Amino acid sequence: MLNFLCTLDAENWIDIVAIIVNVIIGTIVVVVLSKRISDKRALKDYLIGETDHIREDYRIFLNDLLSGKKNARNILSWFQVMNIRLGNFEQIYKSEISSKCYCTKDKHVEFREFLTDHDDFNNAFTKDSVEISPSLRKEILKLHGGISKSLMDSVISINKR
């Protein structure tokens, strides 16, 4: 083997060094790119998972609200928790995925203000549960549809990036 290496001329050594450099550069590129892709996928999976959790929490909340299992204080507490969650979600979404936001939190605030300003809610503040009238139910479902669409648009945008 040593004899073979001694017989190589300058061109052969240049070719060997070029091959070694290309292998090193290729390895670095593959490792760095795969880490970046992996990190980006993990962030996307987290945001999509958080979107699913928010949608599920909304589903449970609406089922309980519309079936009369919620009182006014529980509703206000739930809205505060969701304000924080949606604020965090949108902050991460804007900084990591896209500057365009589907403003789920704004729709959530609109829903909160609509419900908490409604007479059905205010009249039930001292009662064990909030009774939802048919007209209020219709508006709640309409507002929830906007929130749900906003969350779906966010997931679509996340997957496109």
N, C-alpha and C positions, 0 to 999 in steps of 0.2 A: 504494500500500500504506500509506504514511504517513497519507494522508487517511482511509483506512478505519479505522486504529487510533485516530485522533483522534476519530472519530465514535462510538466505543463508549462506552456509559454504564457506570456502576459495576457493575450486574448482569452485564453482559457480561464485564467484567474479572474479576469474582469467578468466573464460570464458566470462563474461560480459565485462571486460576490453579489452580482446583480440578482441571481436566483435567491440567495439568502436574504438580501434586503427586501425583495418582493414578497417572500414568505413572511417575514417579520411585519411588513406594512399590511399585508393581507390579513394576518392574524389580528393585529391591532384594530383594523377597520371592522372586522367581523365582531370582535368582542365589544367594542364601543357601540356599534350600531345595534347589536342585539340587546345590550343593556338599555339603551335609549328606548328602543321599541318595547321592551319589557316594562320599563318604568311608565311609559305612556299608556300601555294597555292596562296596567294596574290602576292608574288614575282613572281611566275610562270606566273600568269595572267598578271602582269605588263609587263614582258619580252615578252610574246606572243603578247600582245597588241602592244608593241613597234615594234615588228617584222612586224606585220600587217600594221602599219602606215608607216614603212620604205618601205615595198613592194608597198603600194599604192602611196607613194610619187615618187618612181621609175617609176611606171606605168604612172603617170601623166607626169613626166619629159620626159620619152621616147616618149609618144604620142606627146607632144609639140615639142620636138626636131626633131622627124622624120617628123612632118608635117610643119616644118619651122617656128614655133612660138617662137623660142628662139634665142637670139643674144649671142654673145660670152661673154659679161660681165655677163649676167644672168646665163649662164652656169657655169662660174667660181664661182659666188656667191653661186649657188646651191651646187656645189661640196664642197665648204668650209663648208657650213651648214651640209651636209651629213657626212663629215669627223668628225665633232664634235659629231654628233648623233651616228655614228657607233663606234667611240672611246669610248663614254660613255656606249653604249650597251655592247660592248665586255669587258670592264672593270668590269661591274656588273656581266656579264655572267661568266667570269673567276673566280671572287672572290666568287660568291654565288652558282653557279650551277656546273661548271666543269672546271678543268684546261685545258681540251682539248677544243680548240676553232676552229671554222670552218672558221675563218679568213675572214669574210665578208669585213672588212675594207681593207684588203690587195687586195681583188678582186676589191673593189671600187676604190682604188688608181690606180690599174692597168688599169681600165676602164678610169679613169680621165686622166692619162698620155697618154694613147692611143689616146683618143679623142682630147686632147689639143695639142698633137704633130702632129696631122694629118693636111695635107695641106688644106683640106676643112674648117677646123676650123680656121686656121691661116689666110687664104685668106679672110675670112668673118669677121675679127675682126672690120673692120670699117663699115660694112654693118648692116642693120636692123635685119637680121636673118642669121642663118647658113644653107646653102644648103647642104644636105646630099646626097652623091652619092650612087648608088646601092651597090657598093663594101663596102663602109663604113657602110652602113645600115646593111649589112650581118654581119660584124665584131661586130658592136654594139650589135646586137641581140644575137650573140654568147657569148660575154662578159657578157651581162645581164643574160643570162641563167646560167652562173656560179655563179653570185651573188644571183639569185633567189634560186638555189639549196642550196647554203650555208645557206641562211635564213631558208629554209625548214628543213635542217639538224639540225639547231639550235633549232627550235620548237620541233622536234622529241626528241632531247636530253633533252630539258627542261621538256617535259612530262614524260620522263622515270625516272627522278630523283624524 
